[in-house]
């Protein structure tokens, strides 16, 4: 077999596994939400977001331990840019997402807050143990608060009963975690080898190929949720994943091993794009109580991502 074909086979196999396991993740998560009387928005912000962010966790921690700091940090920043301007945009182009829960405004604020905090912590050229501990603490407090508040809110409403035993739903989520890990790993390995064949730098690979590859679980899960009309889970997955990538993935990574920023200029440039695209997401979600992210707004987000990729690869 021609060696140049092997990366493309990894890419295809990884994508196939991601689609299958993304379906399992959405099914199991919705059933868990109904059984424990938690809103699908919170499940998207927590369970689904944590699971789909697992590839970023594995890659960033491993990269930091190997002193590949550009990949450890670029993976997180690039994934967050891709989650909003590429993954969510593609989902919206296929199936517009209505925004019907005003509470999503607070979740967006927390995501935006940790994004700004990343900019502040990284400005001096290194993100260390105490910054990482701060990120992890924010994530823990936010997650506990979200679950407790959701149970109180849902208790006052009628919800659709679960049709699957909680043990089976949990087993389905665990199987999805394993599958998403291997699927994302194969996808990233194939994409990275293809990029290296093209002569692309490590940083560019991190904020584009690796970021999109590790974001593939978010894309598949959000798309399946949108098709199933579980729109709160779909938007919650994107916001929760971005929060998890910074507060969880980068937080744990820097607690394990400090991350040095090799080029402040490139860091500031990427962060400017991330902050700008995050603000653009807020604008397209307004109003939060009865708004809708339309196809043309999804197209606008995708255009921003295309411009970012053009500047990155020129």
N, C-alpha and C positions, 0 to 999 in steps of 0.2 A: 504494500500500500504506500502511496505517495505520502511522505511525512508532512507535507504542507497541508494535506487534507485533514489530518488528525485534529487540529484545533477546531475546525469547523464541525467535526463530529461531536466533540466535547460540547460545543456551543449548542448544537441541536438537541443532544441528550439532556443537557442541563435545563433547557427551556421546556422540554416535554415533562420532566419531573416537576418543575416549578408549577406548571399548569395543573397537573394532577393534585399535587399537595396543597396548592392554593385553594382548590375546591374543597378539600378535606378541612382545611383550616377555617374557612368561612362557615361551612356546615357545622362543625363542632363548636365554634365560637358562638354562633347564634343560639344553639341549643343550650350551651352553658349559661348564656345571658338570660334566657327564658326560665331555666331551672332555678337560678339563684336570684331572679328578679332584679337584674341589672340591665340598664338600657344598652342598646346595641352601640350607641355612641361611645359609652365608657368602655365597652368591650373592644371597640376599634382603637380607642386611645390607649388601652392597656394590653390585654392578651394578644390581640392581632398585631399591634405595633411592636410589642416585645419580641414576638416570634419572628416577624418579618425583618426585624433589625438584627437578628442573630448572626447573619453572614457578616454584617459590618463589624460586629463585636469580635468574631473570630479573626477577621482580617486585620483590624486595627491593633488589637492586643498583640497578635503575632508579629506585625510589622514593627511595633514599638520595641518589642523584645529583640528583634533583629536589627535595631537601629535604623530601620527604614522609615524615618519620621515623616517624610513627604507623603508616603502612602498612608500612614496612620492618620494624619490630619486631613490630607486631601480626600481620602475616602469618605470621611464624615461630611466635610463641606460640599464635596461634589454630589454625594447622595442626597443631601437636603435640597440642593438646587435642582437635581434631577427629579426628586419626588414631587416638587411643586410644578416646575416649568415643563417637565417632559411626561412623567408618569401620570400625574393628575390631569394634565392637559390632554393626553391621549385618551384617558378614560372619559373625560367630558366630551371630547369629539365624537366618541362612539355612543355615549349615553349621558346627556346633561344631568347634573346633580342638583336637586332642590335643597335649599338650606332652610330647615323648619325648626331648628332648635336654637333658641337665643343663647343657651348655655355655652355654645361652641365659642362664643366671644371670649370667655374667660380662658378656655383651653388654648385659644390662639394667642392670648396675651402671655400665658406662661411660656409657650413655644417661642414667642418673639423675645421675651425677657432673657431666656437662656441663650438665644442667638446673640443678643447684644452683650451678654456676659462673656460669651466666647471671644468676641471682639476685644473686650476690655482685658480679659485674662491673657490673651495672646499678644497683646500690643508690645509687651516687654521682651518678646522673643522666646518665651518658654512657658509651657503649661505644666505645672508640677503637681505634687501630691495634694496640697491643700486646696488648690483649685478643683482638682478632680473630686475630692471629698465633698466640696461644696456642691458640685453638680449632682453627685449621687444623692446627697441629702435632700436636695430640691425634688428629685425624681421620686424618692420614697414618700415624702410628705404629700406631694401632689397625687400620687397613685392612691394612697390610703384615703385621702380626702375625697377623691373622685368616686371611689367605690362606695364609701359610706353615704355620701350625698345622693348618689344614684339610687341606692336601695331605699332611701327615705322618699325620694320623688316617685319611684316606680310603685311603691307600696300603695300609693293613693290612686293608682290607675289600674285599669284592666289590661292585662297583657296576654299575648297568645301563649297557651300552654306548650311546654316542651313535648316533642314527639319522640325523643330519644333519651334513653337512660343516661344519667350524668357520667357513669363510668365509661360507657361507650363513647360519649362525646369527648371525654378527656383523653381516652385512648386515641381517638381520631386526631386530636390536636397534637399529641405526642408523636404520632406517626408523621404528621405534617412537619413538625420541627425537624425530625431526622431527614425527611425527604428534602425539605427546603435547604438544609445545610449542604447535602451532597449536590443538589441541583444547582445551587448558587456557586458552589465550589467548582463544579465542572464548567458552568457558564463563564465564570471569571477566568479560570485557567485557559479556556479556549480563546476568550476575548483578549487576554493579556498576550498570549503567544502570537495572535494575529497582529496586534498592535506592535509588538517587537519586530515582527517581519516587516512592518511598514517603517520602522525606525523612529518610533515615537518615544519621548522622554518619560521618565518615571513619574514625574508630577502630573503630566498630561494624562498618562494612563490612569493615575489615581483618581483625578477629578472628573474623568469622563468614562473610560471603559470599565474600570473597577467599580466606580460609583453606580453606573447604570446596571452593571451585572448584579451587584449586591442589592440594588433597588428592584430587581425583577420580581421578588416575592411580593413587594408592595403593589406593583403594577397588576400582577395576576389576581391577588386577593381583592384589591379595590375594584377591578373590572368585574370580577365574578359577583361581588357584593352589589355593584351598580345594576348588573343584569337581573339580580334577584330582588331588586327594589329595596335593598337594605342600604339606603343612601347614607344614613348616619354612620354606619360601620365603614363605608367607603371613605368619606371625608375624615372621619375620626382616625382611620388607619394612617392617612398621610400626615395629619398634624401630630398624632402620637408618635409616629416613626421619626419625624424630625426632632421632636423633643427627646425621644429615646436615643437617637444618634448622638446628640450633644451631651445630655445629662447622664445617659447610661453608658453608651459605647465609649465616648471620649472620656467620660468621668472615670469609668473603671480602668481604661487604658492608662490614664495619667496617674491613677493611684498605684498601678502596678509598675509603671515606668514613665518618668517625665518625658514629654514630647517637645523637642526643640524645633523652633521655626527657622528653617535655613534661610529663607528669604522673606523679610518683612514686607517688601513691596508686593510680592506675589500673594502673600497672605492677605494684605489689605485689599488688593484687587479682588480676590475671590470673595472676601467677606462683604465687600461693597455690592457685588452681584447678588450674594445670598440675601442680604438685608433688603435690597431693592425688589427682588422677586418675592420675598416674604410679604412686603408691603403691598405688592401687586395682588397677591392672593387675598389679602383682607379686602381690597377694593372690589374685587370681582365677587366676593361673598356677600357684600352689603345689598339690602338689609339682612341682618342675621335671622330675623324671625320668619320671613316669607320670601326670601330671595332665591336665586337660582343661578348656578354657574352654567352659562350657556355655551353653545359650540363656538361662537365667535370669540368669547372670552377665553375659552380653552385654546383657540387658535392663536390669540394674542400671547398667552403664556408660552406656547410652543415656539412662537416667533422669537421671543426673548431668549429662550434656550438655544435656538439656532444661532442667534447672534453671538451668544456666549461661546458656543462651540467653534464658530468661525474665528473669533478672536483668539481662542485657545490654540487652534491648529494652524493658524496662518504663519 
